Amino acid sequence: MMIRRATNQELHLIQSYGPIVQQEATLGYLSGNQQGINDDMTLFYQGEYHVLIENGVVCGWILIGETNLPYEQEVIGMILEIYVIPRWRKHGCGELLMRYALDFYKRKNFKRVQLNVFAGNQAKKLYDKLGFYEVSTLMEKNI
């Protein structure tokens, strides 16, 4: 398996998965047309997609970027999206992508990496395993 920056053709594949990724990542919390959200994130966070390839086939991808912390004068890494195509799940692909991203940020001398995960998302188990911890909780009440 190999991980590298996505080509234009692979970016089209990633875009075609947009609604599926959104549904799975947010557990249906965000619905409707969210077209362009990833384009905005890619620009705002200077993000770039990197793909996991096995024998010429895309198994999954990760969108990595960076941001300035508003409460500190520090640039940190941001993992904006990670997705493993269902056929490739339970083969360690998610962990490979996450470790790749962490190494990417270490090479850039970043000291911290953040990500956002919706409550109930099974990927949180992986993030916990890799040493991520909660720094904020967003709460909501329907009225």
N, C-alpha and C positions, 0 to 999 in steps of 0.2 A: 504494500500500500504506500501511496505517496501523497503528500499534501503540498499544494502550490497555489499561487494566485490564480483565480478563475479567468478563463478566456472569455471573449465576447459571446461565443456560442454557449458556453456554460452559464453565463449570466442570463441568457434567454431561458435556459432550462430552470434556473433558480427562480426567475420571475414567474414562470408558469406554475410553480408550486406555491406562490404567494398566499392564495386563500387557504390552502391546506395547512401551511406553516402557521398562519395566523390563528386558524381554528384550534390547532393542537396546542400551540404555545400559550394561548390565552384561555384555553378550555371553553371557548365559545363566548367569552366575555366581550370581546370586540367583534361586532358583526357588521355586515354591510360592506360597502365598497371602501376599502382602505388603500386603494391604488395610490401609489406615489409615496406612501409612508416610508418605505425602505429607501427610496431615492432621497427623501429629505434627511433621513438618518445618515445615509452614506455621505451626504454633503456636510451636514452639521458636525458629525463626529469624524470626518475625514476617513470614513470606513472603506474597507475593501473586503471582498469575498475571497476566501480561500477554500479550495475543494479537496476532498479526499477521493483519490482515484485508485481503483483496483482493476487491473487489466483493461485500461482505457474507459472504464465505466465510473461515472460519478456515484459515490456511495453516500455522500453528505457534504455539508459545507458549514463554514463559520464566517460570520461577519464581524470583523474586528475594527475598532476605531480608538479614538482617544478624546478626552475632554479635560477641561480645567475644572477643578473642584471649586465651587463658589465660595466655600468657607475657608479654603486654604489656597495658598499660591503653589499649587502642584498640578502637573499634568499627569493623568492616570490613564490606564488602558480601560477600554470598554468592550465587553463582549455583547454585541447587539443582537445576534441571532446565531443559533446553532440548530442544525436539522440533519437528521439521518434518515435516509429513505427507508421505509418500513422493511424492505427485503434485507437490509443490512443491519438492522437493529439486533441487539444481543450478541454482537460480535466485537464489542469494544471500540466501535467507531467514534462514538461520542467522546469517550475518554481520550482517544487519540487526537481528536480535534481540539479538545480543551487543553491537553498538555502541549500541543503545538502552539496554541495561542499564548499560553503562559510563558513558554520558551521565547516566543516572538517578542513579548513585552520585556522579558529579562534582558534579551540582547539589546533592547533599546534603552536599558537602564531605568525602566519604570519601577517604582517601588510598590505600586498597588494596581489591582485590577478589580473592576466592579461589573456586575450584571444585574438585570432585573428578572425576576421569575414570579409568575402568578402562583398564588396559594393552590396547592393540589397538583401542580405540574410534577410529573414523575422525574423529570430531569433534576429536580432539587436534590435528590438522593446523590446524584453524581457530583453536584456542586459541593454538597456537604463532605463527601468522600475526599474531594480535592482541597478541602480546607477553607472554603468560602464560609462566611458567617454573616448573619443579619446585622445590618447597621441602621435600618429604618423599617418602619411598618406603615403602610398605607391602609387606612381603615375607611369603611364606607357603610352607609345606612340608607336603605330605600325609604322615602317618605311620600 
